[in-house]
Amino acid sequence: MTVSAQAPPAPARPAGDPGPGSASGPGTGLDPGELDGLRTVRARHPWRWAAGAAALVVLVQFLHGLATNPAWDWATFRLYFTADTILQAIGRTLELTAYGTVLGFALGAVVAAMRLSRSAILRTLAWAYVWVFRSIPLIVQLVFWFNLSYLYKRFGFGIPFGPTFGDFETVGALGALGAAVLGLGLHQAAFAAEIIRGGVIAVDAGQREAAAALGIPRGRQAWRIVLPQAMRSILPAAANEVISLLKGTSVVYVMAIGELFYQAQVIYGRTGRVVPLLMVATVWYVVLTTVLSIGQYYVERYFSRGARRTPRPTPLRRLRAFLRSLPARTSGGTP
């Protein structure tokens, strides 16, 4: 016969006793109704409010100066902001940015693959490329490529150190626009290679090991496993480089290419209105970088699907939700 010990039943608590595990009760020294009379006081941050007020005063003063100082010459700004020459210059700026981005990241992906290669020769050559093109200022590279025909009159195709099957003149093949695209692309490729390499090595090595254990081919590992995860690290820095390239196209003014900054220089050199024309270029650069930043947000949101089951709502959706909740907020109800 088996005998089992049974614990005695717990005594019944009074109706007002919350129990020993609560914040108030017989075990805490607080009466159950003692907290009911306390008033909740919000924390006050006087210095935070003072700093915010000072920042607002400085901002209002700056905006007041923009509106009332006649030296800004807003009439000239409005006259040239949508002028045909300025709009054509914006198109040339976007053209240079697009060409430089495509060439830079295509070549940068190749250089990054070389730096991640097991071949010591490829790694050394890729490191040397990144070292050289990151060390030389962009304006020096542009001037060099613009004067390439001074060093090499003709380029030919053939066997190395052997006969040539065909050649062409450098001056006719590489004009000002071609030299600008080549300089921007080669310069951008050095930075893009490091961005891509950093994103790839940020992926946990266990991902590749697990894929190799499952027998997945190396190309499929890179395209379907490594790259989607690396994009979350690549995208912010890559978008930053594209925005920097958009503003860096202003350097090609030394080659007399009619991009935005060069065209603004031409106009204020003719009219003498330096400040309003500089503001025209500045505002257009702000508009273009804002559009690129919005695109960056949505691309990053797309590639974050693997990290978050439910992506955060977009700013437009949050604004719509806030507007729908306004009637409940103004009436004192629960939004």
N, C-alpha and C positions, 0 to 999 in steps of 0.2 A: 504494500500500500504506500502511495506517494503523498507526502504532506507538503503543501505549498503555502508560503507566508503571503498574506494579503495585507496591503497597507490600509490603515483605517481611513475612512472617508474624510475629506477635508471639511472643516467646519464652514458653515454658511456665513457669508459676509453680510454685513448690514447693507441696506439699500444705498447709502451715501458713501460707502467705502470703495474707492477705486482699486484697491489691491496693493500688494507690496511692490510691484514693479513699475508703478506709475510715478509721475513727478510730484504728485501731492497725495497725501494719505497718512496713515499712522506711522509708516516707516520713514517719512521724510521730514517730519516736523512742520508741515504746511497743512493748513485746513483746506478742505476741498473748495470752499468758496472764497479763499483769500485772494486768489489771482483775478477774480471777477472785477474787483474794484480798481485794478491797475490800469493806467492810461498809457497807450503806446505812443512813444515820441520818436519821430524820425531823426536820424543823425543829420546834424548840420555841418556843412563844409563851407565856412565863410571865405577862406582863401581860394577855394576852387571857384566860387562865384565871382570873387574879385578878379581873378586872372581871366575868367571868361569875359567879364565886362570890359576889362582893359583891351583884350584882343578885339572885341566888337567895336570899341571906340577907334582903334587904329584902322580897322577895316572900313568903317564908315568915313573916316577922314580920307583914306585913300580913294574911295569911290567918289567922295565929294570933289576931290582934286581932279579926278578923271572927267567929271561932268562940268566943272566950272573953269578949269584952266584952259585958256584959249590956245596955249602952245600945242595942245594935242591935235588941234585942227581936225575935228571930227567931220567937217564938211568934205575935206579932201579924202578922208578915210572912206566915207560913203561913196564918193565918186569913183574910187579905184577898186573898191572891195570886190565888185562883180564885173570889173572891166574885162573885155575879151582877152587882152594880153595876159592878165593875171590868171584867168581860167585856163588858158592854153598852157601857161607855166605850171599850173597845178597838175594838168594832165601829164606833162613831161616829168614832173617830180614823181608821180605815181608810177609812170613807166619805168623810170630808173629804179624805184624801190622794188617793183615786181621782178624785173630782170635780175637785180642784185640778190634778191631773196632766193629765187629759184636756183640761180647758178651757185650761190654761196652754200645753201643747204644741201644741194645735190653733191657738190664737191666735198662739202664738210662731212657728209655721210661716208664717202669713200675714205677720206682721211681718218675718220674715227674708226672705221673697220680696219684700216692699216695699223692704227695705234693699238687696237685690241688683238691684232694678229699674233700668232706664235712665231712668225718669222722676225728675226732680229733686224734684218735689212729693212723690211717694210716698217717696222716700228721706228727705226732710226730715221728713215726718210720722212715719215709722217711727223715725228717730233721736230725735225729740222724745219719742215714747212711751217708748222704752227709757230715755232720760235721766230722765224724770219718775218712772217707777215704780221705777227703781233708786235714786233719790235719797231717796225718802220711806220711812221705816221701815214695816215691815209692820204693826206694832201701830197706827200712826197711820192707815194705810189702812183697817184693819178698823173702827176707831172711826168714821171718816168714813162708810164705807158703811152702818154700823149706824144712823147718824143722818141718812141721806140724806133721809128724809121730812121733816126739819126744813127743808131747803132747797127741796125740790120735793114739794108735796102730791099732785100728780097727774101722770101721764105720759100723753101722747096720741100717736096715729098720724095722719099726714096729710101735706099738702104743706108743705115748709119755708117758714116765714114766711107760711103761708096757712091755709086752713081745716083743722080737725081732724075726722077721721072717727070717732074713738073714743078714749076715755081710761079710765084706771083709777087707783085710789088706790095710792100708793106703800107705805103701811103694810101693806095687805093682800097685796101682791104680793111684797114683799121683807122677809121675817122675819129672825130672827137667823141661821138656817142658810143662807138664801139670801145674806145679806150676807157671811157667812164664806166661802162658796164663791166668790162674786164677788171678794172681796178677795184670797183665796189664788190664784185663777186669773189675775187681772190682774197680780198681783205676780210670779207664776211665769212668765207669758208674756214679760216683759221679759228675764229671764235665759235662757229657752228660745230666744228669738229669736237671741241672740248665740251660743248653743251651736250651733244649727243653721247659722247663717251661717258660723261658724268651720269647721264640718265641710265645708261646701260649697266654700268657697274653699281648703280644704286639698287638694282633688282637683286633680291636675295639669291645667292648661289644655289640654295636648295631647290629653287624653281627649275633651274636647268638640270640639276642632278635627278630630280623626280621625272622630268620629261625624258631624259636619257634612259632612265631605268624602265620607262614604259615603251621604249623603242621608237620614240618620235624622231623623225629626221631633224638634222641641225637647222636646215632652212625653215622648217615649220616651227621649230622651237623659237627661232628669232622672230618670226612674223606673227605667230599666234599667242606666244606666251611672254617673251621678254619685252618686245616692243610695246604692246598695250600697257604694260606696267611701267615701262620707262617713260612713256609719254607724259605721265603725271608729273615727273621731275623735269622733263625736257621743256614742256610747253611754257611755263612762266619765264624762264630765261630766254627761250627762243623768241617769244613775243616781245620781250624787252629788247632783244637785238634787232628785230624788225622795226620797232619804233625808233631805235637809235639810228638805223640805216635810213629811215625816212627823213630824219633831221640831218643825217650826215650827207644826204644828197646836195645840201647847200654848198658843200666844199667844191663841187664841180664848177662853181662860178669861175675858177681859175682857167677853165677850158672854154669859157664863153658859150656854155650850153644854156639855153633859155629855160632853166628851171625857176622855181618860185623866188628864191632869194636873189638870183641874178636879175630877173625881170624887175623886181622891186628896186634893185640898185640902178638899173637903167632908167626907170621912171623918175626916181628922186634925183638922179644925176642931171636929168633934163629939166625938172620942175623946181628943184631945190627944196622940196617938201620931204625932208628926211624922216622925221618922227612919224607922221601918218602913214607913210609907205612901209616903214618898219612894223608898225602896228598891223597893217594889212597882212604882211607875211606872218607875223606872230599869231594872229587870230586864226589864219588858215592852218598853220601848223597845229594849233590847239585842236581845231575841229578834226583834222585828219588823225591825229593821235588818239582822240576820243573815240572815233569810229573803230580804229584798230583795237583799242582797249575793250570795247563792247564785244567785238568779235572774239577776242582772247577769252573773255568770260564764258561765252557760250561753247567754245571749243573745249575749254577746261572742264566745263560742266558735263559735256558729252563723254570725255574720257574718265570722269570720276564715277561712272556707273558701276565699275567693279569694286570700288571701295565703299560705296554707300548704296544700300538697298533702295532708299527713297531719297532722291536728290533734293536739295533745298529748293524752295520755290524761287523763281526768278524775281528781280526787283519789280517788274511789271505786275506779276501776280500778287506780290505782297502789297503793292499800291492798291490794286483792285480790292483785295481783302480788307484793307484799312478803310477804303471808301465805303464798302458795304457795311462795315461795323460802326460807321459814324452815327447813324440814327440811334443805335443802342447806347453808344457812349454819351451822346448829348442828353438822352432821356434818363440816364442813370441806371440803365439795365445792364445785363451781362452781354458783352459782345460775342 
